[in-house]
Amino acid sequence: MANSPQSKKRARQAIRRTDVNKARRSRIRTYLRKVEEAIASGDQSAAQEALRAAQPELMRGVTKGVVHKNTASRKLSRLASRVKAIA
């Protein structure tokens, strides 16, 4: 349990950061789900638009430290190849 004032403050900050990171991760997942749904529907133009919208959101997660860079790159690469294969 936090005893010193500094550790109490750190505990409060950790709770706030957790909420922010959780919201950001959820937002990223929503964008990725939209791409998945567009791929499943078979509409390549909609899938490309969804991918174009998801890309900056995923990379923003990288800069904020929510997602690892290689993980984001891997996800984007796999989605892009699946979108390309629709044609």
Secondary structure, DSSP 8 states (H G I E B T S, - for coil): ---SHHHHHHHHHHHHHHHHHHHHHHHHHHHHHHHHHHHHHT-HHHHHHHHHHHHHHHHHHHHTTSS-HHHHHHHHHHHHHHHHTT-
